[in-house]
Amino acid sequence: MRRLILPSWQPSAVLLAVQLFGVLLYPFLTGSAGRALLSLFGLVVLVLAVRAVEATPALTWISLLLGLPILVLTLIQIAGPLDPPPLLAYSVLLATFYFYTCYALIRYMFHDRIVTPDELFATGATFTVLAWAFAYVYEAVQVIWPGSFATGTSSGPFDWFELLFLSFSNLTSVGLSDIVPVLPHARSVVMVEQVAGLMYVALVVSRVVALQIVRQRSEATRLREETD
């Protein structure tokens, strides 16, 4: 795998900042047009950031294969809400794209045994991208099985931002969301995300922390040897 080194730009930091900025910006964008514009902007930044951290031919083709129909459906959504069949396709394509982005970022972080500043930002960026991916999975689930999620006062359907809140609540294991899965298929997906959140911390974050500790100890040992 060939990595593109950009010392003056931290693409993972940009991606993380844009994702978090989108969370803060979304409540101000009302209607399907606002969501579509935000999705379009996020998609462009996502492609640029992932291309920066892992420049491979396979990534280019997969990005184009998934990105072009997503772009078309996003433009259609600007004109008005999508009907269930195109909304399902839109959700599945975006979920696939974000899951592949998670894979690309994890490969980037596991590429070597040296933890760069951008790889530290990549741990946070990957986490937010994973939350985005499961939010689109939830959206697809409620299209296929209406009534999959519910609150104390509503049985849905819920908009994407509400499902993103559910996704973050499950991924972080805080359980703060008032939206709960009530149908078996929805509960299955929620359990998978809960396991994914635990595995991410146990396997990815712990490895990055361990490499940082090893590097710091190696540098301390080298300094002691130089002063002796």
Residue pairs with C-beta under 8 A, 6 or more apart in sequence:
1 54
1 56
1 107
1 111
2 55
2 56
3 53
3 54
3 55
3 108
3 111
4 51
4 52
4 53
4 54
4 55
6 52
9 52
10 117
10 118
10 121
11 48
11 49
11 50
11 52
11 53
11 118
12 49
12 53
12 105
12 108
12 118
12 119
12 121
12 122
12 124
12 125
13 117
13 118
13 121
13 125
14 45
14 49
15 45
15 46
15 49
15 50
15 121
15 125
15 128
15 129
16 121
16 124
16 125
16 128
18 41
18 42
18 45
18 46
18 49
19 42
19 125
19 128
19 129
19 132
20 128
22 38
22 41
22 42
23 164
25 38
26 35
26 38
26 161
27 161
28 34
29 35
29 37
29 38
32 77
32 78
32 80
32 81
32 82
33 77
33 78
33 79
35 77
35 159
35 160
35 161
36 74
36 75
36 77
36 78
37 78
39 74
39 77
39 94
40 71
40 74
40 75
43 67
43 70
43 71
43 74
43 97
46 97
46 98
46 101
46 129
47 63
47 67
49 125
50 59
50 63
50 101
50 104
50 105
51 59
51 60
51 63
53 104
53 105
53 108
53 118
53 122
54 104
54 105
54 107
54 108
59 104
62 100
63 97
66 93
66 96
66 97
66 100
67 97
69 89
69 93
70 90
70 93
70 94
70 97
73 82
73 86
73 89
73 90
73 93
74 90
76 82
76 86
77 90
81 87
82 90
84 143
87 139
87 143
88 140
88 143
88 144
91 136
91 137
91 139
91 140
91 143
92 136
92 140
94 132
94 133
94 136
95 133
95 134
95 136
95 137
95 140
98 129
98 130
98 132
98 133
98 136
99 130
99 133
101 129
101 133
102 126
102 129
102 130
102 133
105 122
105 125
105 126
105 129
106 126
106 204
108 119
108 122
109 119
109 122
109 123
109 126
109 204
109 207
109 208
110 207
113 211
113 214
114 211
114 215
115 208
115 211
115 212
115 215
119 208
120 208
123 204
123 205
123 208
126 200
126 204
127 171
127 200
130 171
130 196
130 197
130 200
131 164
131 167
131 168
131 171
132 164
132 167
134 167
134 170
134 171
134 189
134 193
134 196
135 160
135 163
135 164
135 166
135 167
136 160
137 189
137 193
138 148
138 149
138 163
138 166
138 167
138 186
138 189
139 160
139 163
141 148
141 149
141 185
141 186
141 189
142 148
142 149
142 156
142 157
142 158
142 163
142 186
143 157
144 185
145 183
145 185
145 186
146 156
146 157
147 155
147 156
147 182
147 183
148 156
148 181
148 182
148 183
148 185
148 186
149 155
149 156
149 158
149 163
149 166
149 179
149 180
149 181
149 182
149 186
150 156
150 179
150 180
150 182
151 178
151 179
151 180
152 178
155 182
158 166
158 179
162 179
163 179
165 177
165 179
166 177
166 179
166 190
167 193
169 175
169 176
169 177
170 177
170 190
170 193
170 194
170 197
171 193
171 194
171 196
171 197
171 200
172 197
173 194
173 197
173 198
181 187
181 189
181 190
